[in-house]
């Protein structure tokens, strides 16, 4: 149970229960992929620890991973927390992600797919 993870537990564990989310990647010029997965997970955990919603955490995670692949190494593409959020807020373009499964629906406000429970 998520509420049992100690100090890292979200303030509202029920907001995290039974969620399946899928967000499109941000458009970038890929120079390297070293560390992209680690960066994405770090972005997700950072967002979670800062109290962001699951939807926002997935978006931030995707953004951090996208920043990472803009450099050939594992760290120089990463930006500060505020710079990453500013880039998202400025309307950073996303790649198309179309799902043909009736269990998934597009949430325009959060710019992600939700799987219906």
C-alpha positions as CSV (number, residue, x, y, z in Angstrom):
1,X,0.0,0.0,0.0
2,X,1.3,3.4,-1.0
3,X,0.6,4.9,2.4
4,X,3.1,2.5,3.9
5,X,6.1,3.9,2.1
6,X,7.0,6.3,5.0
7,X,7.8,10.0,4.6
8,X,7.6,9.7,0.8
9,X,3.9,8.7,0.9
10,X,1.6,11.2,-0.9
11,X,-0.6,13.5,1.2
12,X,-3.6,11.9,-0.6
13,X,-2.9,8.2,-1.2
14,X,-6.4,7.7,-2.6
15,X,-5.5,10.0,-5.5
16,X,-2.8,7.5,-6.5
17,X,-4.9,4.3,-6.2
18,X,-6.1,2.4,-9.3
19,X,-4.5,4.8,-11.7
20,X,-3.2,3.9,-15.2
21,X,-1.9,6.9,-17.2
22,X,0.0,7.2,-20.4
23,X,1.4,10.5,-21.6
24,X,2.8,11.4,-25.0
25,X,6.5,12.2,-25.3
26,X,7.6,15.8,-25.7
27,X,9.1,16.7,-29.1
28,X,12.9,17.0,-28.9
29,X,16.0,16.4,-31.0
30,X,17.5,13.2,-29.6
31,X,21.2,13.3,-29.2
32,X,21.6,10.4,-26.8
33,X,19.6,8.1,-24.6
34,X,22.1,7.3,-21.8
35,X,20.3,7.8,-18.5
36,X,16.9,8.6,-20.0
37,X,15.0,6.0,-18.0
38,X,16.8,7.0,-14.8
39,X,16.1,10.6,-15.4
40,X,12.4,9.9,-16.1
41,X,12.1,8.0,-12.8
42,X,13.9,10.7,-10.9
43,X,11.5,13.3,-12.4
44,X,8.5,11.1,-11.3
45,X,9.8,10.6,-7.8
46,X,10.7,14.3,-7.4
47,X,7.2,15.3,-8.5
48,X,5.6,12.8,-6.1
49,X,7.8,14.0,-3.2
50,X,6.7,17.6,-4.0
51,X,3.1,16.6,-3.7
52,X,2.1,16.8,-7.4
53,X,-0.9,14.8,-8.6
54,X,-0.3,11.5,-10.4
55,X,-1.2,13.2,-13.7
56,X,1.3,16.1,-13.2
57,X,3.9,13.6,-11.9
58,X,3.7,11.6,-15.1
59,X,4.0,14.8,-17.2
60,X,7.0,16.0,-15.3
61,X,8.6,12.6,-15.5
62,X,8.2,12.6,-19.3
63,X,9.6,16.1,-19.5
64,X,12.7,15.3,-17.5
65,X,13.3,12.2,-19.7
66,X,12.8,14.4,-22.8
67,X,15.4,16.9,-21.5
68,X,17.8,14.1,-20.8
69,X,17.9,12.9,-24.4
70,X,18.7,16.3,-25.8
71,X,22.3,15.8,-24.7
72,X,24.7,13.0,-25.7
73,X,25.6,12.2,-22.0
74,X,23.4,11.4,-19.0
75,X,23.2,14.8,-17.2
76,X,23.9,17.9,-19.2
77,X,20.5,17.9,-20.8
78,X,18.8,18.1,-17.4
79,X,17.3,21.4,-16.3
80,X,16.3,22.9,-13.0
81,X,12.9,22.0,-11.6
82,X,11.6,25.5,-12.4
83,X,13.0,25.5,-15.9
84,X,11.4,22.1,-16.6
85,X,8.0,23.3,-15.3
86,X,8.3,26.5,-17.3
87,X,9.0,24.6,-20.5
88,X,5.9,22.5,-20.0
89,X,3.8,25.5,-19.1
90,X,5.0,27.3,-22.2
91,X,3.3,24.7,-24.4
92,X,6.1,22.4,-25.2
93,X,4.9,20.3,-28.2
94,X,4.2,16.7,-27.7
95,X,4.4,13.8,-30.2
96,X,1.2,12.2,-31.2
97,X,0.1,9.2,-29.3
98,X,-3.1,7.5,-30.5
99,X,-4.7,4.6,-28.8
100,X,-7.3,2.4,-30.4
101,X,-8.4,0.7,-27.2
102,X,-11.8,1.5,-25.8
103,X,-10.4,1.1,-22.2
104,X,-8.3,4.2,-22.7
105,X,-9.7,7.7,-23.0
106,X,-7.9,11.0,-23.9
107,X,-7.9,13.7,-21.1
108,X,-7.5,17.0,-22.9
109,X,-6.9,19.0,-19.8
110,X,-4.0,16.9,-18.5
111,X,-2.8,15.9,-22.1
112,X,-2.7,12.2,-21.3
113,X,-4.5,8.9,-21.7
114,X,-6.4,7.3,-18.8
115,X,-7.3,3.7,-18.6
116,X,-10.8,3.3,-17.4
117,X,-11.2,1.0,-14.4
